[in-house]
């Protein structure tokens, strides 16, 4: 297992674990394989997904905690 993970790192890939509904599992596997190839198809797919899926990055834990502390002082 360690050798497999090392080969992934050397190939510039990262192992991910995601939670998905059973109906979506095969689609997610297919997307991951397509994106991992990093070819023209992968680039088109990446661009389309970036346009469709909003970046929902919220505040960090520290930012969230600070905002909660600020509201407590009021």
C-alpha positions as CSV (number, residue, x, y, z in Angstrom):
1,X,0.0,0.0,0.0
2,X,2.8,2.4,0.9
3,X,4.5,1.8,-2.6
4,X,1.1,2.5,-4.3
5,X,0.7,5.8,-2.4
6,X,4.3,6.8,-3.2
7,X,3.7,6.2,-6.9
8,X,0.6,8.5,-6.7
9,X,2.7,11.2,-5.2
10,X,5.4,10.8,-7.8
11,X,2.7,11.1,-10.5
12,X,1.5,14.3,-9.0
13,X,-1.8,12.8,-7.7
14,X,-3.4,13.0,-4.3
15,X,-5.6,10.3,-2.8
16,X,-9.0,11.6,-1.6
17,X,-11.8,10.1,0.3
18,X,-15.3,11.5,-0.4
19,X,-18.8,10.8,0.8
20,X,-21.4,10.4,-1.9
21,X,-24.8,9.0,-2.5
22,X,-24.7,5.5,-4.1
23,X,-26.3,6.9,-7.2
24,X,-23.4,9.4,-7.7
25,X,-20.5,7.1,-6.9
26,X,-19.8,5.9,-10.4
27,X,-20.1,9.4,-11.8
28,X,-17.6,10.7,-9.3
29,X,-15.2,7.8,-10.1
30,X,-15.5,8.6,-13.8
31,X,-14.9,12.3,-13.2
32,X,-11.8,11.6,-11.0
33,X,-10.3,9.3,-13.7
34,X,-10.9,11.9,-16.4
35,X,-9.4,14.7,-14.3
36,X,-6.4,12.5,-13.3
37,X,-5.4,12.0,-16.9
38,X,-4.7,15.7,-17.3
39,X,-5.2,15.7,-21.0
40,X,-7.4,17.8,-23.3
41,X,-10.5,16.0,-22.2
42,X,-9.6,16.6,-18.5
43,X,-8.9,20.2,-19.2
44,X,-12.3,20.7,-20.8
45,X,-14.0,18.9,-18.0
46,X,-12.1,20.9,-15.3
47,X,-13.1,24.2,-17.0
48,X,-16.7,23.2,-17.2
49,X,-16.9,22.0,-13.6
50,X,-15.2,25.2,-12.4
51,X,-17.9,27.2,-14.2
52,X,-20.7,25.1,-12.8
53,X,-19.7,24.4,-9.3
54,X,-19.3,27.5,-7.1
55,X,-16.4,27.9,-4.7
56,X,-18.1,27.6,-1.4
57,X,-15.1,28.0,0.7
58,X,-16.3,29.5,4.0
59,X,-14.4,31.2,6.7
60,X,-11.6,29.3,8.4
61,X,-12.3,28.0,11.9
62,X,-10.3,30.9,13.4
63,X,-12.3,33.4,11.3
64,X,-15.5,31.8,12.4
65,X,-14.5,31.7,16.0
66,X,-13.4,35.4,15.9
67,X,-16.8,36.4,14.4
68,X,-18.6,34.5,17.1
69,X,-16.5,36.2,19.8
70,X,-17.3,39.6,18.2
71,X,-21.0,38.9,18.3
72,X,-20.8,37.9,22.0
73,X,-19.4,41.3,22.9
74,X,-22.5,43.1,21.6
